Amino acid sequence: MSFLTLEHVTHYYFSKESYVKALDNISFTMKEGEFVSLLGPSGCGKSTLLSIIAGIIPQTQGQVRLQQEELIKQNQAIGYMLQQDYLFPWKTIIENVLIGPKIHNNITDEIKQYASTLLSEVGLKDIESKYPSELSGGMRQRVALVRTLINDPKILLLDEPFSALDYQTKLKLEDLVSNLLKTYKKTAVLVTHDIGEAIAMSDRIILLDSHPGSIAKIYDVPLELRDETPFNVRKHPKYQLLFDKVWEQLEQKDDSSTIRDDNHE
Ligand SMILES: Nc1ncnc2c1ncn2[C@@H]1O[C@H](COP(=O)(O)OP(=O)(O)OP(=O)(O)O)[C@@H](O)[C@H]1O
């Protein structure tokens, strides 16, 4: 059984005078532990699709099914990480990290210990009593990652979490996130418009067309690349080959043709 299934998901945004078709007939499945990127130009509906998967907005048509449906209803199964870290400036780092357990009335010695372990795993020791304003952008994003992981989500939805960072910090954080998600066997969907990032991080890439957002093509990332860290993937010859294929597809202006690889279900 697949972990996440989308069947014929279509979405319209309505206003009083008009409407926008943001997504058209999106169907794909994901296995548990898989890392999938949604790649496409601005406005192709990436964030809309992520919000639909998260249950934040209901799709106009189609089905979204998550294996852990019961947990989702309790708000425990989904972790969201965004471009901005949204840390509360008036709370210390540890208070920010423990916000989820606090809401669920679950502050235990065990969870506090887990918070410390995760903070040190992301290279943030001895900052628990600091405030977000005392940290760099990359450090704050690492805190946001810990705040997401502490709730033990079954699936992580990552909406361009690295795009506000400088290039060096972004590459380091990609390695860190990839390593942590593999260690904790998390399923993840990454939204990005960065081809290199999609190849470096993912098992599979879903390339979207715009107006309306639809699946243009699905790429399986070669197995040799999946065993490498994102930083090392970029040095692999197969990285460049896949980059060029995706680039070529993006350059094609014929929006009406929808081509799909086999073996992606
Ligand atoms: N709340 C809204 N009301 C009306 N139209 C919207 C709304 N949100 C998004 N749209 C439209 O839906 C389409 C998809 O938007 P979406 O933000 O999902 O794309 P995106 O690929 O995430 O873009 P970006 O990379 O710029 O964030 C766009 O045409 C956008 O203008």
The ligand as an ORCA input file, in Angstrom:
! r2SCAN-3c Opt
* xyz 0 1
  N      -5.150     32.483     -2.515
  C      -5.130     32.545     -3.832
  N      -6.133     33.134     -4.533
  C      -6.135     33.168     -5.875
  N      -5.159     32.642     -6.647
  C      -4.140     32.050     -6.027
  C      -4.058     31.977     -4.584
  N      -2.909     31.322     -4.252
  C      -2.316     31.010     -5.429
  N      -3.044     31.438     -6.467
  C      -2.727     31.238     -7.907
  O      -2.608     29.847     -8.136
  C      -1.487     29.548     -8.962
  C      -0.509     28.645     -8.239
  O       0.060     29.347     -7.107
  P       1.131     28.691     -6.117
  O       1.480     29.723     -5.091
  O       0.612     27.391     -5.619
  O       2.368     28.444     -7.100
  P       3.909     28.149     -6.751
  O       4.381     27.221     -7.802
  O       4.021     27.695     -5.324
  O       4.558     29.588     -6.927
  P       5.886     30.185     -6.237
  O       7.035     29.312     -6.644
  O       5.957     31.562     -6.818
  O       5.630     30.190     -4.755
  C      -0.912     30.899     -9.383
  O      -1.480     31.251    -10.618
  C      -1.386     31.835     -8.289
  O      -1.526     33.158     -8.777
*
